[in-house]
Amino acid sequence: MAAALHVLPHLARAPSKNLLPWGRPVARLASSMTLPEQAWRLFESAVSAVQPGPMLHRALALDPSGKQLKVRDRSFQLRNNLYLVGFGKAVLGMAAAAEELLSRHLVQGVISIPRGIRAAVEHAGKREMLLKPHSRVQVFEGAQDNLPDRDALRAALAIQQLAEGLTADDLLLVLISGGGSALLPAPIPPVTLEEKQTLTKLLAARGATIQELNTIRKALSQLKGGGLAQAAYPAQVVSLILSDVVGDPVEVIASGPTVASGHNVQDCLHILNHYGLRAALPRSVKTVLARADSNPHGPHSCGHVLNVIIGSNMLALAEAQRQAEALGYRAVVLSAAMQGDVRSVARFYGLLARVAGTRLTPPGPGTPGEEEAELHRLAAELQLPDLQLQEALEAVGAAQGPVCLLAGGEPTVKLQGSGRGGRNQELALRVGAELGLQSPRPVDVLFLSGGTDGQDGPTDAAGAWVTSELSCQATAEGLDVASFLAHNDSHTFFCRLQGGAHLLYTGLTGTNVMDVHLLFLRPR
């Protein structure tokens, strides 16, 4: 019997919140805002839509007696038998909401969260995301820069110990969000944490996708790939998941600790061969992979588990779309599965801006037919399963005013330099360079890329925004865009450009549903 999976369908059109200040009419406010201010407003609304507390409260409900927990179409008896574990960037807020709702029945809990997030949340005044002063939930902080470390290992072992002590009368509530994989490291001996960390770094540096990274992590982990569910058996398990993975596959998010793994050792070897790493593997990793098929560590089924996705990138995009429409834009969601090499994704957005701009204004120089054909060819190469490109172009052609095209996902960056930055800043810089190559048209164009967790790579920026004027602005300030891109140094570039005015700073948001991309086209 496979583990049950439920997605909360009503979240895709959650009630819109009025984020616009002072109660001023939207149309009047829109006319008084600059294009960058409007872009920031939409990004802010997207992040606000996926805050962990409200999402968790929508997913859980107590009956009037307070003795039954309802999760979608399932009910669970509560009699001081509730345990809680969690791991991820949004888990602190999720745990605080769960404690507020269920503290009467909560016996014990352990959560693993990024280092410094409690202080950041407290500094931001987000008291609703903090646990009670005498909470029964033990908090571990670790995984600096989203890399597993000794503190995260201690947290994983504490979570494993709690799960292994449960009985058939107990209920385990598992809270999972983006970043959870790095916060739950428990390598299968003889693999060490350092060896697993080194392998993860090498794969990431060579452009491995999150799916590929998690396939390797699961094969080398005691808790991932269903290991946590196995440890908790025979207790009932309810897993609430905030997705940070394209397509929301529960077996991939945080490496699927409550989902039986569908991968085998051959999948791992294929990935390692593809990135040229098989020959360089430590002996310990080879040992674990060699015995994986004959001695699988994951459970054959997770029938005692209910997995529920409570939030995703699509929810964030839907809220930003509503806000864009309120500001007077014709708004279309292109895709919530934007992935692939950042160079190709940037080229896609550059071509999209050119083709869409041509449809918004009278024909100008160039050959729009050829560019549109190239756009469709590139879209096919990116293989985005939910791409609504033709629908978006038709909407642009029918628009009588400004257009906003929205997308989300997680492109990858192949590191070739020692600069600072993350995928959002690099994508924005590359799109800015693409926009600068286009012939001038009577259309204002702005592109924004931001991480919903508030951190882009090892920087304190969430991302950046650019316009078609970027190349000219850079030249005027003596900045060579190509040189910064060659060294993956987008953060330094944006810090120097106009005093950092193009960077997005949110602080840690307490949530994580991948990235948000916004492309604005406004006829002058």
C-alpha positions as CSV (number, residue, x, y, z in Angstrom):
1,M,0.0,0.0,0.0
2,A,1.6,3.3,-1.1
3,A,1.7,6.3,1.2
4,A,-1.3,8.6,0.7
5,L,-0.6,12.0,-0.9
6,H,-2.9,14.9,-0.8
7,V,-2.5,18.4,-2.3
8,L,-4.6,21.2,-0.9
9,P,-6.4,22.3,-4.1
10,H,-8.1,25.4,-2.6
11,L,-4.7,26.9,-1.9
12,A,-4.1,27.5,-5.6
13,R,-6.7,30.3,-5.3
14,A,-6.3,31.4,-1.7
15,P,-8.0,34.6,-0.7
16,S,-6.0,37.6,-1.7
17,K,-4.6,39.9,1.0
18,N,-4.6,43.6,0.4
19,L,-0.9,44.4,0.8
20,L,-1.2,47.9,-0.6
21,P,-0.6,50.5,2.0
22,W,-2.8,53.2,3.6
23,G,-6.1,52.0,2.0
24,R,-5.4,54.0,-1.1
25,P,-7.3,52.9,-4.3
26,V,-5.2,50.4,-6.3
27,A,-5.4,52.3,-9.6
28,R,-4.3,55.6,-8.0
29,L,-1.4,53.8,-6.1
30,A,-0.3,52.1,-9.3
31,S,0.0,55.4,-11.2
32,S,2.2,56.8,-8.4
33,M,4.6,53.8,-8.2
34,T,7.7,53.3,-10.4
35,L,8.1,50.1,-12.3
36,P,10.7,48.8,-9.8
37,E,8.4,49.6,-6.9
38,Q,5.6,47.7,-8.6
39,A,8.0,44.7,-9.2
40,W,8.9,44.8,-5.5
41,R,5.3,44.9,-4.5
42,L,4.5,41.8,-6.5
43,F,7.5,39.9,-5.2
44,E,6.5,40.8,-1.6
45,S,3.0,39.6,-2.2
46,A,4.2,36.3,-3.6
47,V,6.3,35.7,-0.4
48,S,3.5,36.7,1.9
49,A,1.2,34.2,0.3
50,V,3.4,31.3,1.4
51,Q,4.1,32.2,5.0
52,P,4.2,29.0,7.0
53,G,1.7,29.8,9.8
54,P,-1.4,30.5,7.7
55,M,-0.7,27.6,5.5
56,L,-0.4,25.2,8.4
57,H,-3.6,26.5,10.0
58,R,-5.4,25.9,6.7
59,A,-4.1,22.3,6.6
60,L,-5.0,21.3,10.2
61,A,-8.2,21.5,12.2
62,L,-9.4,20.3,15.6
63,D,-12.9,19.0,16.1
64,P,-15.0,20.8,18.8
65,S,-14.0,18.3,21.4
66,G,-10.3,19.0,20.8
67,K,-9.6,15.3,20.7
68,Q,-9.5,14.7,17.0
69,L,-7.1,16.2,14.5
70,K,-8.5,16.5,11.0
71,V,-6.1,16.6,8.1
72,R,-8.0,16.9,4.8
73,D,-10.2,13.7,4.7
74,R,-8.4,11.9,7.5
75,S,-9.0,12.0,11.3
76,F,-6.5,11.1,14.0
77,Q,-7.2,10.6,17.7
78,L,-5.4,12.9,20.1
79,R,-4.8,11.8,23.7
80,N,-1.5,13.3,24.7
81,N,0.2,11.1,22.1
82,L,1.5,13.8,19.7
83,Y,5.1,14.1,18.8
84,L,6.7,16.6,16.3
85,V,9.8,16.7,14.2
86,G,10.7,19.1,11.5
87,F,13.6,20.3,9.2
88,G,13.8,23.1,6.8
89,K,14.0,26.9,6.3
90,A,10.3,27.4,7.1
91,V,9.9,24.9,9.9
92,L,10.4,27.3,12.8
93,G,7.2,29.1,11.8
94,M,5.4,25.9,11.0
95,A,6.3,24.5,14.4
96,A,5.2,27.6,16.2
97,A,1.8,27.4,14.5
98,A,1.5,23.7,15.3
99,E,2.4,24.3,18.9
100,E,-0.2,27.0,19.1
101,L,-2.9,24.7,17.8
102,L,-1.9,21.4,19.4
103,S,0.2,22.1,22.5
104,R,-2.4,20.4,24.8
105,H,-1.5,17.1,23.2
106,L,2.1,17.7,22.3
107,V,4.5,15.5,24.3
108,Q,7.9,16.2,22.7
109,G,9.4,17.7,19.5
110,V,12.7,18.2,17.8
111,I,13.3,20.5,14.8
112,S,16.4,21.3,12.8
113,I,16.5,24.8,11.3
114,P,19.2,27.0,9.6
115,R,21.7,28.6,11.8
116,G,20.7,32.1,12.8
117,I,17.1,31.9,11.8
118,R,15.7,32.4,15.2
119,A,17.6,35.6,15.8
120,A,16.7,36.8,12.3
121,V,13.0,36.2,12.9
122,E,13.1,37.8,16.3
123,H,15.0,40.8,14.9
124,A,12.4,41.2,12.2
125,G,9.6,41.3,14.8
126,K,7.9,38.1,13.5
127,R,6.9,36.9,17.0
128,E,4.3,34.6,15.5
129,M,7.1,32.4,14.0
130,L,8.8,31.8,17.4
131,L,8.1,28.9,19.8
132,K,6.7,29.5,23.3
133,P,9.3,30.3,26.0
134,H,8.8,26.9,27.7
135,S,8.2,24.9,24.5
136,R,8.4,21.1,24.5
137,V,10.1,21.4,21.1
138,Q,13.9,21.2,21.1
139,V,15.5,23.4,18.5
140,F,18.8,22.7,16.7
141,E,20.4,25.2,14.4
142,G,22.9,24.2,11.7
143,A,23.6,23.7,8.0
144,Q,25.4,27.0,7.5
145,D,25.1,28.1,3.8
146,N,22.7,25.2,3.3
147,L,25.5,22.6,3.8
148,P,25.2,19.8,6.3
149,D,27.4,20.1,9.3
150,R,28.0,18.6,12.8
151,D,25.1,20.5,14.4
152,A,22.7,19.3,11.7
153,L,24.0,15.8,12.3
154,R,23.2,16.1,16.0
155,A,19.7,17.3,15.1
156,A,19.2,14.4,12.7
157,L,20.3,11.8,15.3
158,A,17.9,13.4,17.9
159,I,15.1,13.2,15.4
160,Q,15.9,9.6,14.7
161,Q,16.0,8.7,18.4
162,L,12.6,10.3,18.9
163,A,11.1,8.5,16.0
164,E,12.5,5.1,17.0
165,G,10.9,5.4,20.4
166,L,7.3,5.7,19.2
167,T,4.6,3.1,19.5
168,A,1.4,2.2,17.6
169,D,-0.6,4.5,19.9
170,D,1.5,7.6,18.9
171,L,1.1,10.2,16.2
172,L,4.1,11.8,14.6
173,L,3.7,15.2,12.9
174,V,6.5,15.8,10.5
175,L,7.1,19.3,9.2
176,I,9.2,19.6,6.0
177,S,10.3,22.6,3.9
178,G,13.0,23.6,1.5
179,G,16.5,23.2,2.9
180,G,15.4,20.2,4.8
181,S,17.8,17.8,3.2
182,A,20.9,19.6,4.4
183,L,19.3,19.8,7.9
184,L,18.8,16.1,8.2
185,P,22.1,14.5,7.5
186,A,22.6,11.0,8.9
187,P,25.0,9.2,6.6
188,I,25.0,5.4,6.4
189,P,28.3,4.1,7.9
190,P,31.1,4.0,6.9
191,V,30.3,7.2,5.0
192,T,31.2,10.3,7.0
193,L,29.5,13.6,7.0
194,E,32.5,15.2,5.4
195,E,32.6,12.7,2.6
196,K,28.9,13.2,1.9
197,Q,29.3,17.0,2.0
198,T,32.3,17.0,-0.4
199,L,30.3,14.9,-2.9
200,T,27.3,17.2,-2.6
201,K,29.5,20.2,-3.3
202,L,31.1,18.6,-6.3
203,L,27.8,17.7,-7.8
204,A,26.3,21.2,-7.2
205,A,29.4,22.9,-8.7
206,R,29.0,20.8,-11.8
207,G,25.3,21.9,-12.3
208,A,23.5,18.9,-10.8
209,T,19.8,19.4,-10.4
210,I,18.1,19.3,-7.0
211,Q,16.5,16.0,-8.1
212,E,19.9,14.5,-8.9
213,L,21.4,15.8,-5.6
214,N,18.6,14.3,-3.6
215,T,18.9,10.9,-5.4
216,I,22.5,10.6,-4.2
217,R,21.7,11.9,-0.7
218,K,18.9,9.4,-0.3
219,A,21.2,6.5,-1.3
220,L,23.7,7.5,1.4
221,S,21.3,8.4,4.2
222,Q,19.6,6.6,7.1
223,L,16.6,9.0,7.2
224,K,16.0,10.1,3.7
225,G,14.2,8.1,1.1
226,G,11.6,6.9,3.6
227,G,14.1,6.2,6.4
228,L,12.4,8.5,8.9
229,A,9.0,6.8,8.2
230,Q,10.6,3.4,8.8
231,A,12.1,4.6,12.0
232,A,8.7,5.9,13.3
233,Y,6.8,2.7,12.4
234,P,4.3,1.5,13.8
235,A,3.3,5.1,14.8
236,Q,0.9,7.0,12.4
237,V,2.8,9.7,10.6
238,V,1.3,13.0,9.1
239,S,3.8,14.8,7.0
240,L,3.1,18.5,6.1
241,I,5.2,19.7,3.2
242,L,6.1,23.1,1.9
243,S,7.4,22.4,-1.5
244,D,10.6,23.9,-2.9
245,V,11.0,21.5,-5.8
246,V,9.7,21.8,-9.4
247,G,6.5,19.8,-9.8
248,D,6.1,19.2,-6.0
249,P,7.3,15.5,-6.0
250,V,7.1,14.4,-2.4
251,E,9.9,11.8,-2.9
252,V,12.3,14.6,-3.8
253,I,11.4,17.4,-1.3
254,A,14.0,17.2,1.4
255,S,15.0,13.9,-0.1
256,G,11.7,12.3,0.8
257,P,12.2,11.2,4.4
258,T,8.6,10.0,4.7
259,V,8.3,8.6,1.1
260,A,9.6,5.2,0.0
261,S,12.4,5.7,-2.5
262,G,11.9,4.8,-6.1
263,H,15.5,5.0,-7.0
264,N,18.2,2.3,-7.1
265,V,21.9,2.2,-7.2
266,Q,22.0,2.3,-11.0
267,D,20.3,5.7,-10.9
268,C,23.1,6.9,-8.6
269,L,25.8,5.5,-10.8
270,H,24.3,7.1,-13.9
271,I,24.3,10.5,-12.2
272,L,27.9,10.1,-11.0
273,N,29.0,9.0,-14.4
274,H,27.3,11.9,-16.1
275,Y,29.2,14.4,-14.0
276,G,32.5,12.5,-14.2
277,L,32.7,11.8,-10.4
278,R,32.4,8.0,-10.2
279,A,36.2,7.4,-10.3
280,A,36.8,9.9,-7.6
281,L,34.4,8.4,-5.1
282,P,35.7,7.6,-1.6
283,R,35.9,3.9,-0.7
284,S,33.1,4.4,1.9
285,V,30.6,5.7,-0.7
286,K,31.5,2.8,-3.1
287,T,30.9,0.4,-0.2
288,V,27.4,1.7,0.6
289,L,26.4,1.8,-3.1
290,A,27.7,-1.7,-3.7
291,R,25.5,-3.2,-1.0
292,A,22.5,-0.9,-1.6
293,D,20.6,-3.3,-4.0
294,S,21.1,-6.4,-1.8
295,N,20.4,-4.5,1.5
296,P,18.0,-1.6,0.8
297,H,17.7,0.7,3.8
298,G,14.4,2.3,2.9
299,P,11.0,0.8,3.7
300,H,9.1,-1.1,0.9
301,S,6.0,0.9,1.8
302,C,4.9,3.8,3.8
303,G,1.3,2.9,4.3
304,H,1.3,4.4,7.8
305,V,2.1,7.9,6.4
306,L,-0.1,10.7,5.1
307,N,1.9,13.2,3.0
308,V,0.2,16.6,2.4
309,I,1.6,19.4,0.4
310,I,0.4,22.6,2.1
311,G,2.2,25.2,-0.1
312,S,4.1,25.6,-3.3
313,N,5.5,28.0,-5.9
314,M,2.2,28.0,-7.7
315,L,0.5,29.5,-4.7
316,A,3.0,32.3,-4.6
317,L,2.7,33.0,-8.3
318,A,-1.1,33.0,-8.1
319,E,-1.0,35.7,-5.5
320,A,1.5,37.8,-7.5
321,Q,-0.7,37.4,-10.5
322,R,-3.7,38.8,-8.6
323,Q,-1.7,41.7,-7.4
324,A,-0.4,42.4,-10.9
325,E,-4.0,42.4,-12.2
326,A,-5.0,44.8,-9.4
327,L,-2.2,47.2,-10.6
328,G,-3.6,47.2,-14.1
329,Y,-1.5,44.5,-15.8
330,R,-2.5,41.7,-18.1
331,A,-0.9,39.0,-16.0
332,V,-0.1,35.4,-17.2
333,V,1.6,32.6,-15.3
334,L,4.1,31.0,-17.7
335,S,5.4,28.1,-15.6
336,A,6.0,27.0,-12.0
337,A,8.7,24.6,-13.3
338,M,11.4,26.9,-14.7
339,Q,14.6,25.0,-14.6
340,G,17.7,24.3,-16.6
341,D,21.0,26.0,-17.1
342,V,20.8,29.6,-16.1
343,R,22.3,30.7,-19.5
344,S,19.5,29.0,-21.4
345,V,16.9,30.4,-19.1
346,A,18.3,33.9,-19.4
347,R,18.3,33.6,-23.2
348,F,14.7,32.4,-23.0
349,Y,13.6,35.4,-21.0
350,G,15.6,37.8,-23.3
351,L,13.8,36.3,-26.4
352,L,10.5,36.4,-24.7
353,A,10.9,40.1,-23.9
354,R,11.8,40.8,-27.5
355,V,8.9,38.8,-29.0
356,A,6.3,40.0,-26.5
357,G,7.5,43.6,-26.9
358,T,7.0,43.3,-30.7
359,R,3.4,42.2,-30.1
360,L,2.8,45.1,-27.9
361,T,4.0,47.8,-30.3
362,P,4.1,48.5,-34.0
363,P,6.7,46.5,-35.9
364,G,10.2,47.8,-35.7
365,P,13.7,46.7,-36.9
366,G,14.6,43.0,-36.7
367,T,13.0,39.8,-37.8
368,P,10.4,39.0,-35.1
369,G,9.3,35.8,-37.0
370,E,12.8,34.3,-36.7
371,E,13.1,35.3,-33.0
372,E,9.7,33.8,-32.2
373,A,10.8,30.5,-33.8
374,E,14.0,30.6,-31.8
375,L,12.0,31.2,-28.7
376,H,9.9,28.1,-29.3
377,R,12.9,26.0,-30.1
378,L,14.6,27.1,-26.9
379,A,11.4,26.4,-24.9
380,A,11.3,22.9,-26.3
381,E,15.0,22.4,-25.3
382,L,14.2,23.5,-21.7
383,Q,11.5,20.8,-21.5
384,L,9.3,22.7,-19.1
385,P,6.3,20.5,-18.5
386,D,3.7,23.2,-17.6
387,L,4.9,26.0,-19.9
388,Q,2.1,28.2,-21.2
389,L,4.1,30.1,-23.8
390,Q,1.7,30.2,-26.7
391,E,-1.1,31.2,-24.3
392,A,1.0,34.0,-22.9
393,L,2.0,35.4,-26.3
394,E,-1.7,35.4,-27.4
395,A,-2.6,37.3,-24.2
396,V,0.2,39.8,-24.9
397,G,-1.1,40.3,-28.4
398,A,-4.6,40.9,-27.1
399,A,-3.5,43.3,-24.3
400,Q,-4.4,46.9,-24.4
401,G,-1.8,48.0,-21.9
402,P,1.0,46.8,-19.7
403,V,1.8,43.0,-19.4
404,C,3.3,41.0,-16.6
405,L,4.6,37.5,-17.3
406,L,5.2,35.4,-14.2
407,A,7.2,32.2,-13.6
408,G,8.8,30.2,-10.8
409,G,11.3,27.4,-10.4
410,E,15.0,26.9,-9.8
411,P,17.5,27.2,-12.6
412,T,21.0,25.8,-12.0
413,V,24.4,27.6,-12.3
414,K,27.6,25.8,-13.3
415,L,30.3,27.4,-11.2
416,Q,33.4,28.5,-13.1
417,G,34.7,31.3,-10.9
418,S,35.2,32.3,-7.2
419,G,32.9,35.2,-7.1
420,R,29.8,35.7,-4.9
421,G,26.2,35.5,-5.9
422,G,23.3,33.1,-6.3
423,R,21.2,31.8,-9.2
424,N,18.7,34.7,-8.9
425,Q,21.4,37.4,-9.2
426,E,23.2,35.6,-11.9
427,L,19.9,35.1,-13.8
428,A,19.0,38.7,-13.5
429,L,22.4,39.8,-14.7
430,R,22.3,37.5,-17.7
431,V,18.8,38.6,-18.6
432,G,20.0,42.2,-18.3
433,A,22.8,41.5,-20.7
434,E,20.3,39.8,-23.1
435,L,18.0,42.8,-23.0
436,G,20.9,45.2,-23.8
437,L,21.5,43.3,-27.1
438,Q,18.0,44.1,-28.4
439,S,17.1,46.9,-30.7
440,P,15.4,49.9,-28.8
441,R,11.6,49.7,-28.8
442,P,9.0,52.0,-27.2
443,V,8.5,49.5,-24.3
444,D,9.8,49.7,-20.8
445,V,11.1,46.2,-19.7
446,L,12.0,45.1,-16.2
447,F,13.0,41.6,-15.1
448,L,13.1,40.5,-11.4
449,S,14.3,37.2,-10.0
450,G,14.1,36.5,-6.3
451,G,14.4,33.6,-3.9
452,T,11.3,33.3,-1.6
453,D,13.5,32.3,1.3
454,G,15.2,35.7,1.3
455,Q,18.7,34.4,0.6
456,D,20.3,34.0,-2.8
457,G,23.3,31.7,-2.5
458,P,25.8,32.8,0.2
459,T,24.6,36.4,0.2
460,D,22.1,38.4,2.2
461,A,20.2,39.5,-0.9
462,A,17.1,37.6,-2.2
463,G,17.9,38.4,-5.8
464,A,17.9,41.4,-8.2
465,W,16.0,43.3,-10.9
466,V,17.3,44.7,-14.2
467,T,16.0,46.7,-17.1
468,S,17.0,47.0,-20.7
469,E,19.2,49.9,-19.6
470,L,21.5,47.6,-17.6
471,S,24.4,47.4,-20.1
472,C,24.4,51.2,-20.6
473,Q,24.4,51.8,-16.8
474,A,27.2,49.3,-16.3
475,T,29.4,50.9,-19.0
476,A,28.8,54.3,-17.5
477,E,30.1,53.1,-14.2
478,G,33.1,51.2,-15.7
479,L,31.6,47.7,-15.0
480,D,32.2,44.9,-17.5
481,V,29.1,42.6,-17.3
482,A,30.9,39.7,-19.2
483,S,33.8,39.7,-16.7
484,F,31.6,39.5,-13.7
485,L,29.6,36.7,-15.3
486,A,32.8,34.8,-16.1
487,H,33.6,34.7,-12.4
488,N,30.1,34.0,-11.1
489,D,30.4,37.4,-9.3
490,S,26.9,38.8,-9.8
491,H,26.6,40.0,-6.2
492,T,29.7,42.1,-6.5
493,F,28.4,43.6,-9.7
494,F,25.0,44.6,-8.3
495,C,26.6,46.0,-5.1
496,R,28.7,48.3,-7.3
497,L,25.9,49.2,-9.8
498,Q,24.1,52.3,-8.6
499,G,25.1,51.6,-5.0
500,G,23.3,48.3,-4.8
501,A,19.9,49.8,-5.8
502,H,19.1,46.7,-8.0
503,L,19.4,44.2,-5.2
504,L,16.4,42.7,-3.3
505,Y,16.7,42.7,0.5
506,T,14.0,41.0,2.5
507,G,15.9,39.3,5.3
508,L,15.1,35.7,6.0
509,T,11.4,35.3,5.2
510,G,10.7,32.1,7.2
511,T,9.4,30.3,4.1
512,N,10.8,28.7,0.9
513,V,9.0,27.7,-2.3
514,M,11.9,28.2,-4.8
515,D,12.2,31.4,-6.9
516,V,9.9,33.9,-8.4
517,H,10.6,35.5,-11.9
518,L,8.7,38.6,-13.0
519,L,8.9,40.1,-16.5
520,F,7.2,43.4,-17.0
521,L,6.5,45.1,-20.4
522,R,4.9,48.5,-20.4
523,P,4.4,50.5,-23.6
524,R,5.6,54.1,-23.2
